[in-house]
Structure formats: C-alpha cells, structure tokens
Amino acid sequence: MLKKMMLATVTSVFLILSVPVHAEPISVVFSCKLNEGSTKEDAMEINARWLKWARSTAGTDEITSSYVSTIAGDFGSFMWVDTYPSIAAWGKIVDADSDFDEEFNEVSTCSGNRIYRGEETVPAK
C-alpha cells in the first residue's frame, strides 16, 4: 500500500521537478493506523530497519524518520514523518525496490501521504 501511495505521489512530484531542484529538505508524511494486534513497537522495529536501508540506499545519514503520535484528539492514528535532505535523496528511495511495504502493511494501514517542503522564517530585525 505504501508503495502504491508513493507511486501516486511521484506523479505530482514531476511538477515539482519541472522547477530547478534545490538541495532543500523535504518531509514525507504518512497518515496511518495500527492494525488490530499490532503495537507501536512492532511498527518502529520495521521502521528502524527501513531507515538503515534508506540511508544506505540514498547514500546519506541525513534521512530521519519519526513515529508521530497524538497527545490530544484522535488517539487511534499516527503519522510517519520522513525527512530527506533533498528531493533527489527521496527519489533514490522511491526508485529502489524493497520488501518493507509488505512488512509495514502487516502492522499498519496508511490512508494517505503528502510531501512537504518547508521554508524557514527569518526573524524580523
């Protein structure tokens, strides 16, 4: 499921790639729920192995991944927030084959994802 969502996202990324590529960080956010009988620890164990693979595949230790849980509101969901140093690093991950999608699908169901690029606010003088 994650692979299908990523492939759908790739299509929209081509629009982003039509402008000059900057080495600006991007974040990919997945909205997910744990499957019945699965725990946060199950998901994080898979994600730890995925992160090691992603860093090796992209050739950078600047990739981060966080399990983001709710402290107020809908307690039944969580997000994966993956941050990449550039869209090029993210592209290497999307283009590579891995078996992690099946493992993630066993413990969680993700309903959507988004790619974000943040722009730092410069404090007023």
CORRA-V402149 format. One record per pair of residues at least 6 apart in sequence whose C-alpha atoms are under 7 Angstrom apart, sorted by the first residue. I is the first residue (numbers start at 1). J is the second residue. Records with the same first field share a line. If there is no record, write none. Layout:
# CORRA-V402149
I: J ; J
This chain:
# CORRA-V402149
1: 101 ; 105
2: 101
3: 101
5: 112 ; 113
23: 85 ; 86
24: 85 ; 86
25: 83 ; 84 ; 85 ; 86 ; 117
26: 83 ; 84 ; 85 ; 86 ; 87 ; 115 ; 116 ; 117 ; 118
27: 81 ; 82 ; 83 ; 84 ; 115 ; 116 ; 117
28: 81 ; 82 ; 83 ; 113 ; 114 ; 115 ; 116
29: 79 ; 80 ; 81 ; 82 ; 113 ; 114 ; 115
30: 79 ; 80 ; 81 ; 110 ; 112 ; 113 ; 114
31: 78 ; 79 ; 80 ; 110 ; 111 ; 112 ; 113
32: 77 ; 78 ; 79 ; 108 ; 109 ; 110 ; 111
33: 76 ; 77 ; 78 ; 108 ; 109 ; 110
34: 107 ; 108 ; 109
35: 107 ; 108 ; 109
38: 107
42: 107
43: 104 ; 107
46: 104
50: 100
51: 65
54: 93
55: 61 ; 63
57: 92 ; 93
58: 89 ; 92 ; 93
62: 84 ; 85
63: 83 ; 84 ; 85
64: 82 ; 83 ; 84
65: 80 ; 81 ; 82 ; 83
66: 80 ; 81 ; 82
67: 78 ; 79 ; 80 ; 81
68: 78 ; 79 ; 80
69: 78 ; 79
70: 78
84: 90
